[in-house]
Amino acid sequence: MKSMKFAKKVQQGFTLIELMIVVAIIGILAAVALPAYNDYTTRAQVSEAVELLGGLKGPLAAYGYEQSSWPGLVAANPTATQITATLTGKYTDVTNTVNGSFPTGDITATMKSGQANSKKVVLKTTDGGQTWACNSTAGTTVDIKWLPQACK
């Protein structure tokens, strides 16, 4: 009897179905991750506006109680009726005036890029700066999903 030799076939790579499954999984992950990433970056951009406005709370309140009026805001070389403030960021422009009459007033930051482009974040007070609100009732037009927790 002749001995039969069977050659063992060695697998040399992935099958087509295995590759298609991997590509499908990557596609599903990308479909979920990209919108989440876009929302994350927009929240970070809106946070810049909230931080710029938040840095003005103390100086505005102090000036308001000393002068019984709101100051103007300038980037450099303030006069007696102005205070120095950071008015621009990478994604945000802050108005250089406080709207309203002391003790009621608000200040606005306008988004200048990203998904929230041209939307506004408004910081509003009715008690001379002791408390501030930045939610939609204060005049903020940025979608609530992009606002920091303090503004919701």
N, CA, C and O atoms as a GROMACS GRO file, in nm:
protein
  608
    1MET      N    1   0.083  -0.115   0.000
    1MET     CA    2   0.000   0.000   0.000
    1MET      C    3   0.089   0.123   0.000
    1MET      O    4   0.186   0.136   0.075
    2LYS      N    5   0.050   0.208  -0.086
    2LYS     CA    6   0.124   0.332  -0.096
    2LYS      C    7   0.082   0.425   0.016
    2LYS      O    8  -0.036   0.440   0.048
    3SER      N    9   0.180   0.486   0.074
    3SER     CA   10   0.144   0.583   0.178
    3SER      C   11   0.105   0.715   0.114
    3SER      O   12   0.171   0.764   0.022
    4MET      N   13   0.001   0.766   0.162
    4MET     CA   14  -0.046   0.895   0.111
    4MET      C   15   0.000   1.004   0.206
    4MET      O   16  -0.013   0.994   0.328
    5LYS      N   17   0.053   1.103   0.146
    5LYS     CA   18   0.099   1.216   0.226
    5LYS      C   19   0.001   1.331   0.205
    5LYS      O   20  -0.024   1.376   0.093
    6PHE      N   21  -0.049   1.375   0.313
    6PHE     CA   22  -0.138   1.490   0.305
    6PHE      C   23  -0.059   1.613   0.345
    6PHE      O   24   0.004   1.618   0.450
    7ALA      N   25  -0.065   1.709   0.261
    7ALA     CA   26   0.004   1.834   0.292
    7ALA      C   27  -0.088   1.919   0.378
    7ALA      O   28  -0.205   1.941   0.344
    8LYS      N   29  -0.036   1.964   0.486
    8LYS     CA   30  -0.114   2.050   0.574
    8LYS      C   31  -0.111   2.191   0.516
    8LYS      O   32  -0.004   2.247   0.492
    9LYS      N   33  -0.230   2.247   0.495
    9LYS     CA   34  -0.238   2.381   0.438
    9LYS      C   35  -0.221   2.482   0.553
    9LYS      O   36  -0.292   2.475   0.653
   10VAL      N   37  -0.129   2.572   0.537
   10VAL     CA   38  -0.102   2.673   0.638
   10VAL      C   39  -0.174   2.802   0.599
   10VAL      O   40  -0.163   2.850   0.486
   11GLN      N   41  -0.247   2.855   0.694
   11GLN     CA   42  -0.319   2.979   0.666
   11GLN      C   43  -0.218   3.091   0.649
   11GLN      O   44  -0.125   3.105   0.728
   12GLN      N   45  -0.240   3.171   0.546
   12GLN     CA   46  -0.143   3.278   0.517
   12GLN      C   47  -0.210   3.415   0.513
   12GLN      O   48  -0.185   3.491   0.418
   13GLY      N   49  -0.292   3.450   0.609
   13GLY     CA   50  -0.355   3.582   0.611
   13GLY      C   51  -0.500   3.573   0.653
   13GLY      O   52  -0.548   3.469   0.697
   14PHE      N   53  -0.569   3.683   0.639
   14PHE     CA   54  -0.708   3.691   0.678
   14PHE      C   55  -0.798   3.660   0.559
   14PHE      O   56  -0.761   3.684   0.444
   15THR      N   57  -0.912   3.609   0.589
   15THR     CA   58  -1.009   3.584   0.482
   15THR      C   59  -1.082   3.714   0.452
   15THR      O   60  -1.075   3.810   0.529
   16LEU      N   61  -1.149   3.717   0.342
   16LEU     CA   62  -1.222   3.837   0.301
   16LEU      C   63  -1.330   3.873   0.402
   16LEU      O   64  -1.349   3.991   0.432
   17ILE      N   65  -1.399   3.778   0.454
   17ILE     CA   66  -1.506   3.805   0.550
   17ILE      C   67  -1.451   3.863   0.679
   17ILE      O   68  -1.513   3.952   0.737
   18GLU      N   69  -1.337   3.816   0.724
   18GLU     CA   70  -1.275   3.872   0.844
   18GLU      C   71  -1.237   4.018   0.823
   18GLU      O   72  -1.260   4.101   0.912
   19LEU      N   73  -1.182   4.050   0.710
   19LEU     CA   74  -1.147   4.189   0.680
   19LEU      C   75  -1.271   4.278   0.670
   19LEU      O   76  -1.268   4.393   0.715
   20MET      N   77  -1.378   4.226   0.612
   20MET     CA   78  -1.502   4.304   0.601
   20MET      C   79  -1.562   4.331   0.739
   20MET      O   80  -1.616   4.439   0.763
   21ILE      N   81  -1.552   4.236   0.830
   21ILE     CA   82  -1.602   4.256   0.965
   21ILE      C   83  -1.522   4.365   1.036
   21ILE      O   84  -1.580   4.450   1.103
   22VAL      N   85  -1.392   4.362   1.022
   22VAL     CA   86  -1.306   4.463   1.086
   22VAL      C   87  -1.339   4.602   1.030
   22VAL      O   88  -1.351   4.697   1.107
   23VAL      N   89  -1.355   4.614   0.900
   23VAL     CA   90  -1.387   4.743   0.839
   23VAL      C   91  -1.523   4.791   0.887
   23VAL      O   92  -1.540   4.910   0.912
   24ALA      N   93  -1.621   4.702   0.900
   24ALA     CA   94  -1.754   4.740   0.948
   24ALA      C   95  -1.747   4.791   1.092
   24ALA      O   96  -1.812   4.890   1.125
   25ILE      N   97  -1.670   4.725   1.176
   25ILE     CA   98  -1.656   4.768   1.315
   25ILE      C   99  -1.591   4.906   1.322
   25ILE      O  100  -1.636   4.991   1.399
   26ILE      N  101  -1.488   4.929   1.245
   26ILE     CA  102  -1.422   5.060   1.243
   26ILE      C  103  -1.519   5.167   1.193
   26ILE      O  104  -1.520   5.278   1.246
   27GLY      N  105  -1.599   5.135   1.093
   27GLY     CA  106  -1.697   5.230   1.042
   27GLY      C  107  -1.801   5.269   1.146
   27GLY      O  108  -1.837   5.386   1.157
   28ILE      N  109  -1.849   5.171   1.222
   28ILE     CA  110  -1.947   5.199   1.327
   28ILE      C  111  -1.885   5.286   1.436
   28ILE      O  112  -1.948   5.382   1.482
   29LEU      N  113  -1.764   5.254   1.478
   29LEU     CA  114  -1.696   5.335   1.580
   29LEU      C  115  -1.675   5.478   1.532
   29LEU      O  116  -1.693   5.572   1.609
   30ALA      N  117  -1.637   5.496   1.407
   30ALA     CA  118  -1.616   5.630   1.352
   30ALA      C  119  -1.747   5.707   1.346
   30ALA      O  120  -1.750   5.827   1.373
   31ALA      N  121  -1.856   5.640   1.310
   31ALA     CA  122  -1.986   5.707   1.301
   31ALA      C  123  -2.032   5.759   1.437
   31ALA      O  124  -2.102   5.860   1.444
   32VAL      N  125  -1.994   5.692   1.544
   32VAL     CA  126  -2.030   5.735   1.678
   32VAL      C  127  -1.930   5.838   1.731
   32VAL      O  128  -1.969   5.933   1.797
   33ALA      N  129  -1.804   5.819   1.702
   33ALA     CA  130  -1.699   5.903   1.760
   33ALA      C  131  -1.692   6.044   1.700
   33ALA      O  132  -1.668   6.140   1.773
   34LEU      N  133  -1.712   6.058   1.572
   34LEU     CA  134  -1.697   6.190   1.510
   34LEU      C  135  -1.797   6.293   1.563
   34LEU      O  136  -1.755   6.404   1.596
   35PRO      N  137  -1.927   6.264   1.572
   35PRO     CA  138  -2.018   6.363   1.630
   35PRO      C  139  -1.984   6.394   1.776
   35PRO      O  140  -1.995   6.509   1.819
   36ALA      N  141  -1.945   6.294   1.851
   36ALA     CA  142  -1.908   6.317   1.991
   36ALA      C  143  -1.786   6.407   2.000
   36ALA      O  144  -1.780   6.494   2.087
   37TYR      N  145  -1.690   6.388   1.913
   37TYR     CA  146  -1.570   6.471   1.911
   37TYR      C  147  -1.605   6.615   1.874
   37TYR      O  148  -1.553   6.709   1.934
   38ASN      N  149  -1.692   6.633   1.775
   38ASN     CA  150  -1.733   6.768   1.736
   38ASN      C  151  -1.803   6.840   1.850
   38ASN      O  152  -1.779   6.959   1.872
   39ASP      N  153  -1.889   6.771   1.924
   39ASP     CA  154  -1.954   6.832   2.039
   39ASP      C  155  -1.852   6.865   2.148
   39ASP      O  156  -1.862   6.969   2.212
   40TYR      N  157  -1.757   6.777   2.168
   40TYR     CA  158  -1.653   6.801   2.268
   40TYR      C  159  -1.572   6.926   2.236
   40TYR      O  160  -1.547   7.008   2.324
   41THR      N  161  -1.531   6.942   2.111
   41THR     CA  162  -1.452   7.060   2.074
   41THR      C  163  -1.536   7.188   2.084
   41THR      O  164  -1.485   7.292   2.123
   42THR      N  165  -1.664   7.180   2.050
   42THR     CA  166  -1.750   7.297   2.062
   42THR      C  167  -1.768   7.336   2.208
   42THR      O  168  -1.768   7.454   2.241
   43ARG      N  169  -1.786   7.237   2.296
   43ARG     CA  170  -1.796   7.268   2.440
   43ARG      C  171  -1.669   7.336   2.490
   43ARG      O  172  -1.676   7.427   2.572
   44ALA      N  173  -1.555   7.293   2.442
   44ALA     CA  174  -1.428   7.356   2.482
   44ALA      C  175  -1.422   7.500   2.433
   44ALA      O  176  -1.374   7.588   2.505
   45GLN      N  177  -1.470   7.525   2.312
   45GLN     CA  178  -1.469   7.661   2.259
   45GLN      C  179  -1.563   7.752   2.337
   45GLN      O  180  -1.530   7.867   2.366
   46VAL      N  181  -1.681   7.700   2.372
   46VAL     CA  182  -1.777   7.779   2.450
   46VAL      C  183  -1.722   7.804   2.590
   46VAL      O  184  -1.749   7.908   2.649
   47SER      N  185  -1.648   7.710   2.644
   47SER     CA  186  -1.587   7.728   2.776
   47SER      C  187  -1.491   7.847   2.776
   47SER      O  188  -1.476   7.914   2.878
   48GLU      N  189  -1.426   7.872   2.664
   48GLU     CA  190  -1.338   7.988   2.655
   48GLU      C  191  -1.418   8.116   2.678
   48GLU      O  192  -1.372   8.205   2.750
   49ALA      N  193  -1.534   8.126   2.618
   49ALA     CA  194  -1.619   8.244   2.635
   49ALA      C  195  -1.661   8.260   2.781
   49ALA      O  196  -1.657   8.370   2.835
   50VAL      N  197  -1.702   8.151   2.843
   50VAL     CA  198  -1.745   8.156   2.982
   50VAL      C  199  -1.629   8.197   3.073
   50VAL      O  200  -1.648   8.272   3.169
   51GLU      N  201  -1.509   8.148   3.044
   51GLU     CA  202  -1.392   8.184   3.124
   51GLU      C  203  -1.355   8.331   3.108
   51GLU      O  204  -1.322   8.398   3.205
   52LEU      N  205  -1.361   8.382   2.985
   52LEU     CA  206  -1.331   8.524   2.964
   52LEU      C  207  -1.430   8.611   3.040
   52LEU      O  208  -1.391   8.709   3.104
   53LEU      N  209  -1.558   8.576   3.033
   53LEU     CA  210  -1.659   8.653   3.105
   53LEU      C  211  -1.645   8.634   3.256
   53LEU      O  212  -1.663   8.730   3.332
   54GLY      N  213  -1.613   8.513   3.299
   54GLY     CA  214  -1.598   8.486   3.442
   54GLY      C  215  -1.487   8.567   3.506
   54GLY      O  216  -1.496   8.604   3.623
   55GLY      N  217  -1.382   8.594   3.429
   55GLY     CA  218  -1.273   8.676   3.480
   55GLY      C  219  -1.311   8.821   3.503
   55GLY      O  220  -1.238   8.894   3.569
   56LEU      N  221  -1.423   8.862   3.449
   56LEU     CA  222  -1.469   9.000   3.464
   56LEU      C  223  -1.563   9.019   3.583
   56LEU      O  224  -1.591   9.133   3.621
   57LYS      N  225  -1.613   8.911   3.640
   57LYS     CA  226  -1.711   8.923   3.747
   57LYS      C  227  -1.663   9.009   3.863
   57LYS      O  228  -1.729   9.105   3.902
   58GLY      N  229  -1.549   8.975   3.918
   58GLY     CA  230  -1.496   9.048   4.034
   58GLY      C  231  -1.467   9.194   4.005
   58GLY      O  232  -1.515   9.282   4.077
   59PRO      N  233  -1.388   9.223   3.900
   59PRO     CA  234  -1.359   9.364   3.871
   59PRO      C  235  -1.484   9.447   3.840
   59PRO      O  236  -1.491   9.564   3.878
   60LEU      N  237  -1.581   9.388   3.771
   60LEU     CA  238  -1.704   9.462   3.740
   60LEU      C  239  -1.782   9.492   3.867
   60LEU      O  240  -1.830   9.605   3.886
   61ALA      N  241  -1.795   9.394   3.954
   61ALA     CA  242  -1.868   9.416   4.080
   61ALA      C  243  -1.798   9.519   4.166
   61ALA      O  244  -1.863   9.607   4.222
   62ALA      N  245  -1.666   9.510   4.178
   62ALA     CA  246  -1.591   9.606   4.260
   62ALA      C  247  -1.606   9.749   4.206
   62ALA      O  248  -1.633   9.842   4.282
   63TYR      N  249  -1.588   9.766   4.076
   63TYR     CA  250  -1.604   9.898   4.015
   63TYR      C  251  -1.746   9.948   4.034
   63TYR      O  252  -1.768  10.065   4.068
   64GLY      N  253  -1.843   9.860   4.011
   64GLY     CA  254  -1.983   9.899   4.024
   64GLY      C  255  -2.018   9.950   4.162
   64GLY      O  256  -2.087  10.051   4.174
   65TYR      N  257  -1.972   9.883   4.266
   65TYR     CA  258  -2.003   9.926   4.402
   65TYR      C  259  -1.928  10.053   4.441
   65TYR      O  260  -1.979  10.132   4.521
   66GLU      N  261  -1.810  10.073   4.386
   66GLU     CA  262  -1.734  10.195   4.417
   66GLU      C  263  -1.790  10.316   4.343
   66GLU      O  264  -1.794  10.426   4.399
   67GLN      N  265  -1.833  10.298   4.218
   67GLN     CA  266  -1.874  10.411   4.134
   67GLN      C  267  -2.025  10.419   4.111
   67GLN      O  268  -2.073  10.518   4.055
   68SER      N  269  -2.100  10.319   4.151
   68SER     CA  270  -2.244  10.310   4.126
   68SER      C  271  -2.277  10.318   3.977
   68SER      O  272  -2.381  10.372   3.938
   69SER      N  273  -2.189  10.264   3.895
   69SER     CA  274  -2.211  10.254   3.750
   69SER      C  275  -2.120  10.145   3.697
   69SER      O  276  -2.029  10.100   3.765
   70TRP      N  277  -2.147  10.104   3.574
   70TRP     CA  278  -2.063  10.002   3.512
   70TRP      C  279  -1.950  10.068   3.435
   70TRP      O  280  -1.969  10.176   3.378
   71PRO      N  281  -1.833  10.006   3.434
   71PRO     CA  282  -1.720  10.062   3.359
   71PRO      C  283  -1.724  10.021   3.212
   71PRO      O  284  -1.797   9.929   3.174
   72GLY      N  285  -1.644  10.088   3.132
   72GLY     CA  286  -1.616  10.040   2.998
   72GLY      C  287  -1.500   9.942   3.007
   72GLY      O  288  -1.426   9.943   3.105
   73LEU      N  289  -1.484   9.860   2.907
   73LEU     CA  290  -1.376   9.762   2.907
   73LEU      C  291  -1.281   9.791   2.792
   73LEU      O  292  -1.324   9.813   2.679
   74VAL      N  293  -1.153   9.792   2.822
   74VAL     CA  294  -1.051   9.814   2.719
   74VAL      C  295  -0.940   9.711   2.735
   74VAL      O  296  -0.920   9.656   2.843
   75ALA      N  297  -0.868   9.687   2.627
   75ALA     CA  298  -0.759   9.590   2.631
   75ALA      C  299  -0.634   9.650   2.696
   75ALA      O  300  -0.555   9.577   2.756
   76ALA      N  301  -0.616   9.781   2.686
   76ALA     CA  302  -0.497   9.845   2.743
   76ALA      C  303  -0.525   9.993   2.769
   76ALA      O  304  -0.616  10.051   2.710
   77ASN      N  305  -0.448  10.051   2.857
   77ASN     CA  306  -0.453  10.194   2.890
   77ASN      C  307  -0.593  10.244   2.928
   77ASN      O  308  -0.651  10.324   2.856
   78PRO      N  309  -0.647  10.197   3.040
   78PRO     CA  310  -0.781  10.239   3.080
   78PRO      C  311  -0.784  10.382   3.132
   78PRO      O  312  -0.687  10.430   3.190
   79THR      N  313  -0.897  10.449   3.112
   79THR     CA  314  -0.920  10.581   3.170
   79THR      C  315  -0.987  10.560   3.305
   79THR      O  316  -0.997  10.447   3.353
   80ALA      N  317  -1.033  10.669   3.368
   80ALA     CA  318  -1.096  10.659   3.500
   80ALA      C  319  -1.228  10.583   3.496
   80ALA      O  320  -1.271  10.530   3.598
   81THR      N  321  -1.293  10.578   3.381
   81THR     CA  322  -1.423  10.509   3.372
   81THR      C  323  -1.412  10.374   3.301
   81THR      O  324  -1.512  10.320   3.255
   82GLN      N  325  -1.292  10.320   3.293
   82GLN     CA  326  -1.270  10.193   3.224
   82GLN      C  327  -1.183  10.100   3.310
   82GLN      O  328  -1.112  10.144   3.399
   83ILE      N  329  -1.192   9.971   3.279
   83ILE     CA  330  -1.102   9.873   3.340
   83ILE      C  331  -1.040   9.789   3.229
   83ILE      O  332  -1.096   9.774   3.120
   84THR      N  333  -0.923   9.736   3.258
   84THR     CA  334  -0.853   9.652   3.161
   84THR      C  335  -0.916   9.513   3.161
   84THR      O  336  -0.943   9.456   3.267
   85ALA      N  337  -0.938   9.460   3.041
   85ALA     CA  338  -1.000   9.328   3.030
   85ALA      C  339  -0.949   9.257   2.906
   85ALA      O  340  -0.911   9.321   2.808
   86THR      N  341  -0.948   9.124   2.911
   86THR     CA  342  -0.918   9.045   2.792
   86THR      C  343  -1.046   9.036   2.711
   86THR      O  344  -1.144   8.976   2.755
   87LEU      N  345  -1.045   9.095   2.592
   87LEU     CA  346  -1.167   9.105   2.512
   87LEU      C  347  -1.173   9.007   2.397
   87LEU      O  348  -1.279   8.992   2.335
   88THR      N  349  -1.064   8.940   2.367
   88THR     CA  350  -1.067   8.844   2.257
   88THR      C  351  -0.996   8.716   2.298
   88THR      O  352  -0.901   8.718   2.376
   89GLY      N  353  -1.044   8.608   2.243
   89GLY     CA  354  -0.982   8.479   2.260
   89GLY      C  355  -0.968   8.416   2.123
   89GLY      O  356  -0.995   8.480   2.022
   90LYS      N  357  -0.928   8.294   2.119
   90LYS     CA  358  -0.914   8.224   1.990
   90LYS      C  359  -1.049   8.201   1.925
   90LYS      O  360  -1.059   8.204   1.802
   91TYR      N  361  -1.153   8.178   2.005
   91TYR     CA  362  -1.285   8.147   1.951
   91TYR      C  363  -1.391   8.248   1.991
   91TYR      O  364  -1.508   8.231   1.956
   92THR      N  365  -1.354   8.354   2.063
   92THR     CA  366  -1.451   8.442   2.126
   92THR      C  367  -1.411   8.588   2.117
   92THR      O  368  -1.293   8.623   2.122
   93ASP      N  369  -1.512   8.674   2.102
   93ASP     CA  370  -1.496   8.819   2.116
   93ASP      C  371  -1.591   8.868   2.224
   93ASP      O  372  -1.710   8.833   2.222
   94VAL      N  373  -1.541   8.947   2.319
   94VAL     CA  374  -1.623   9.001   2.426
   94VAL      C  375  -1.653   9.146   2.394
   94VAL      O  376  -1.565   9.221   2.351
   95THR      N  377  -1.780   9.188   2.416
   95THR     CA  378  -1.814   9.328   2.392
   95THR      C  379  -1.741   9.416   2.493
   95THR      O  380  -1.707   9.370   2.602
   96ASN      N  381  -1.717   9.540   2.457
   96ASN     CA  382  -1.640   9.627   2.546
   96ASN      C  383  -1.727   9.714   2.634
   96ASN      O  384  -1.676   9.808   2.696
   97THR      N  385  -1.855   9.686   2.642
   97THR     CA  386  -1.943   9.762   2.732
   97THR      C  387  -2.032   9.666   2.810
   97THR      O  388  -2.065   9.556   2.765
   98VAL      N  389  -2.070   9.711   2.928
   98VAL     CA  390  -2.168   9.639   3.008
   98VAL      C  391  -2.301   9.706   2.980
   98VAL      O  392  -2.317   9.826   3.001
   99ASN      N  393  -2.398   9.628   2.932
   99ASN     CA  394  -2.530   9.684   2.902
   99ASN      C  395  -2.612   9.692   3.030
   99ASN      O  396  -2.607   9.602   3.113
  100GLY      N  397  -2.686   9.800   3.045
  100GLY     CA  398  -2.772   9.817   3.161
  100GLY      C  399  -2.720   9.924   3.254
  100GLY      O  400  -2.612   9.980   3.234
  101SER      N  401  -2.800   9.953   3.356
  101SER     CA  402  -2.765  10.052   3.457
  101SER      C  403  -2.742   9.980   3.588
  101SER      O  404  -2.818   9.891   3.625
  102PHE      N  405  -2.638  10.019   3.658
  102PHE     CA  406  -2.604   9.956   3.784
  102PHE      C  407  -2.724   9.958   3.877
  102PHE      O  408  -2.786  10.064   3.889
  103PRO      N  409  -2.762   9.853   3.941
  103PRO     CA  410  -2.696   9.725   3.966
  103PRO      C  411  -2.731   9.616   3.865
  103PRO      O  412  -2.681   9.504   3.877
  104THR      N  413  -2.816   9.645   3.766
  104THR     CA  414  -2.852   9.545   3.666
  104THR      C  415  -2.764   9.563   3.544
  104THR      O  416  -2.744   9.675   3.498
  105GLY      N  417  -2.711   9.453   3.493
  105GLY     CA  418  -2.626   9.464   3.374
  105GLY      C  419  -2.592   9.329   3.316
  105GLY      O  420  -2.608   9.226   3.380
  106ASP      N  421  -2.545   9.332   3.193
  106ASP     CA  422  -2.499   9.209   3.130
  106ASP      C  423  -2.385   9.239   3.035
  106ASP      O  424  -2.371   9.351   2.984
  107ILE      N  425  -2.306   9.138   3.012
  107ILE     CA  426  -2.193   9.148   2.918
  107ILE      C  427  -2.199   9.026   2.827
  107ILE      O  428  -2.235   8.917   2.870
  108THR      N  429  -2.163   9.046   2.701
  108THR     CA  430  -2.182   8.944   2.600
  108THR      C  431  -2.051   8.902   2.536
  108THR      O  432  -1.965   8.985   2.507
  109ALA      N  433  -2.038   8.773   2.514
  109ALA     CA  434  -1.927   8.718   2.436
  109ALA      C  435  -1.988   8.651   2.313
  109ALA      O  436  -2.084   8.574   2.325
  110THR      N  437  -1.933   8.679   2.196
  110THR     CA  438  -1.983   8.623   2.071
  110THR      C  439  -1.883   8.521   2.019
  110THR      O  440  -1.764   8.549   2.008
  111MET      N  441  -1.932   8.402   1.988
  111MET     CA  442  -1.847   8.297   1.933
  111MET      C  443  -1.811   8.334   1.789
  111MET      O  444  -1.896   8.383   1.714
  112LYS      N  445  -1.685   8.311   1.751
  112LYS     CA  446  -1.643   8.351   1.617
  112LYS      C  447  -1.596   8.236   1.529
  112LYS      O  448  -1.544   8.260   1.420
  113SER      N  449  -1.613   8.111   1.574
  113SER     CA  450  -1.580   7.997   1.488
  113SER      C  451  -1.643   7.871   1.546
  113SER      O  452  -1.698   7.872   1.656
  114GLY      N  453  -1.635   7.762   1.472
  114GLY     CA  454  -1.686   7.634   1.517
  114GLY      C  455  -1.836   7.621   1.498
  114GLY      O  456  -1.898   7.703   1.431
  115GLN      N  457  -1.894   7.517   1.557
  115GLN     CA  458  -2.036   7.491   1.544
  115GLN      C  459  -2.121   7.599   1.609
  115GLN      O  460  -2.235   7.620   1.568
  116ALA      N  461  -2.068   7.667   1.708
  116ALA     CA  462  -2.143   7.772   1.778
  116ALA      C  463  -2.115   7.910   1.719
  116ALA      O  464  -2.143   8.011   1.783
  117ASN      N  465  -2.061   7.916   1.599
  117ASN     CA  466  -2.026   8.042   1.535
  117ASN      C  467  -2.143   8.141   1.538
  117ASN      O  468  -2.255   8.105   1.503
  118SER      N  469  -2.116   8.263   1.578
  118SER     CA  470  -2.209   8.377   1.588
  118SER      C  471  -2.313   8.362   1.699
  118SER      O  472  -2.401   8.448   1.711
  119LYS      N  473  -2.306   8.258   1.779
  119LYS     CA  474  -2.395   8.246   1.895
  119LYS      C  475  -2.336   8.330   2.009
  119LYS      O  476  -2.218   8.363   2.008
  120LYS      N  477  -2.420   8.363   2.105
  120LYS     CA  478  -2.378   8.451   2.214
  120LYS      C  479  -2.387   8.381   2.350
  120LYS      O  480  -2.477   8.302   2.376
  121VAL      N  481  -2.290   8.415   2.435
  121VAL     CA  482  -2.294   8.376   2.575
  121VAL      C  483  -2.308   8.506   2.652
  121VAL      O  484  -2.224   8.596   2.639
  122VAL      N  485  -2.413   8.517   2.733
  122VAL     CA  486  -2.441   8.640   2.806
  122VAL      C  487  -2.429   8.612   2.955
  122VAL      O  488  -2.486   8.515   3.006
  123LEU      N  489  -2.355   8.698   3.024
  123LEU     CA  490  -2.341   8.691   3.169
  123LEU      C  491  -2.422   8.807   3.225
  123LEU      O  492  -2.394   8.923   3.195
  124LYS      N  493  -2.524   8.777   3.307
  124LYS     CA  494  -2.618   8.879   3.353
  124LYS      C  495  -2.626   8.882   3.505
  124LYS      O  496  -2.624   8.778   3.571
  125THR      N  497  -2.637   9.004   3.558
  125THR     CA  498  -2.655   9.023   3.702
  125THR      C  499  -2.770   9.121   3.725
  125THR      O  500  -2.794   9.211   3.645
  126THR      N  501  -2.838   9.101   3.837
  126THR     CA  502  -2.944   9.195   3.875
  126THR      C  503  -2.916   9.254   4.013
  126THR      O  504  -2.995   9.334   4.064
  127ASP      N  505  -2.803   9.215   4.074
  127ASP     CA  506  -2.773   9.260   4.210
  127ASP      C  507  -2.633   9.320   4.222
  127ASP      O  508  -2.568   9.305   4.326
  128GLY      N  509  -2.588   9.385   4.120
  128GLY     CA  510  -2.458   9.453   4.126
  128GLY      C  511  -2.339   9.360   4.116
  128GLY      O  512  -2.227   9.400   4.151
  129GLY      N  513  -2.358   9.240   4.071
  129GLY     CA  514  -2.247   9.149   4.053
  129GLY      C  515  -2.228   9.048   4.163
  129GLY      O  516  -2.130   8.974   4.161
  130GLN      N  517  -2.320   9.043   4.260
  130GLN     CA  518  -2.308   8.940   4.364
  130GLN      C  519  -2.338   8.803   4.307
  130GLN      O  520  -2.273   8.706   4.344
  131THR      N  521  -2.436   8.794   4.218
  131THR     CA  522  -2.466   8.668   4.149
  131THR      C  523  -2.475   8.696   4.000
  131THR      O  524  -2.516   8.804   3.958
  132TRP      N  525  -2.435   8.596   3.922
  132TRP     CA  526  -2.436   8.608   3.777
  132TRP      C  527  -2.503   8.486   3.718
  132TRP      O  528  -2.492   8.375   3.771
  133ALA      N  529  -2.573   8.505   3.607
  133ALA     CA  530  -2.636   8.394   3.537
  133ALA      C  531  -2.590   8.397   3.391
  133ALA      O  532  -2.571   8.504   3.334
  134CYS      N  533  -2.571   8.279   3.334
  134CYS     CA  534  -2.532   8.273   3.193
  134CYS      C  535  -2.616   8.172   3.115
  134CYS      O  536  -2.572   8.121   3.012
  135ASN      N  537  -2.736   8.144   3.163
  135ASN     CA  538  -2.824   8.049   3.095
  135ASN      C  539  -2.908   8.119   2.988
  135ASN      O  540  -2.888   8.238   2.961
  136SER      N  541  -3.000   8.047   2.928
  136SER     CA  542  -3.079   8.105   2.819
  136SER      C  543  -3.169   8.218   2.866
  136SER      O  544  -3.200   8.307   2.786
  137THR      N  545  -3.213   8.219   2.991
  137THR     CA  546  -3.295   8.329   3.040
  137THR      C  547  -3.213   8.457   3.054
  137THR      O  548  -3.270   8.567   3.057
  138ALA      N  549  -3.081   8.445   3.063
  138ALA     CA  550  -2.995   8.563   3.067
  138ALA      C  551  -2.971   8.619   2.927
  138ALA      O  552  -2.919   8.730   2.913
  139GLY      N  553  -3.007   8.543   2.824
  139GLY     CA  554  -2.988   8.588   2.687
  139GLY      C  555  -2.890   8.505   2.607
  139GLY      O  556  -2.863   8.537   2.491
  140THR      N  557  -2.835   8.400   2.666
  140THR     CA  558  -2.740   8.313   2.596
  140THR      C  559  -2.811   8.239   2.484
  140THR      O  560  -2.919   8.182   2.504
  141THR      N  561  -2.750   8.239   2.364
  141THR     CA  562  -2.811   8.171   2.249
  141THR      C  563  -2.736   8.043   2.211
  141THR      O  564  -2.778   7.974   2.118
  142VAL      N  565  -2.629   8.010   2.280
  142VAL     CA  566  -2.557   7.886   2.255
  142VAL      C  567  -2.644   7.769   2.301
  142VAL      O  568  -2.708   7.777   2.406
  143ASP      N  569  -2.646   7.662   2.223
  143ASP     CA  570  -2.725   7.544   2.260
  143ASP      C  571  -2.684   7.494   2.398
  143ASP      O  572  -2.567   7.497   2.434
  144ILE      N  573  -2.782   7.449   2.474
  144ILE     CA  574  -2.758   7.405   2.612
  144ILE      C  575  -2.660   7.289   2.620
  144ILE      O  576  -2.589   7.276   2.720
  145LYS      N  577  -2.655   7.204   2.517
  145LYS     CA  578  -2.564   7.089   2.521
  145LYS      C  579  -2.417   7.130   2.516
  145LYS      O  580  -2.330   7.050   2.550
  146TRP      N  581  -2.389   7.253   2.474
  146TRP     CA  582  -2.251   7.300   2.464
  146TRP      C  583  -2.212   7.388   2.583
  146TRP      O  584  -2.094   7.423   2.596
  147LEU      N  585  -2.305   7.424   2.668
  147LEU     CA  586  -2.276   7.511   2.782
  147LEU      C  587  -2.212   7.434   2.896
  147LEU      O  588  -2.243   7.316   2.916
  148PRO      N  589  -2.123   7.498   2.971
  148PRO     CA  590  -2.068   7.434   3.092
  148PRO      C  591  -2.180   7.415   3.195
  148PRO      O  592  -2.285   7.480   3.186
  149GLN      N  593  -2.158   7.328   3.290
  149GLN     CA  594  -2.259   7.296   3.391
  149GLN      C  595  -2.306   7.419   3.466
  149GLN      O  596  -2.423   7.428   3.501
  150ALA      N  597  -2.218   7.515   3.491
  150ALA     CA  598  -2.253   7.635   3.566
  150ALA      C  599  -2.355   7.722   3.493
  150ALA      O  600  -2.421   7.805   3.555
  151CYS      N  601  -2.369   7.704   3.362
  151CYS     CA  602  -2.461   7.786   3.283
  151CYS      C  603  -2.590   7.714   3.247
  151CYS      O  604  -2.673   7.770   3.175
  152LYS      N  605  -2.609   7.595   3.293
  152LYS     CA  606  -2.730   7.519   3.256
  152LYS      C  607  -2.843   7.546   3.353
  152LYS      O  608  -2.952   7.491   3.337
   0.00000   0.00000   0.00000
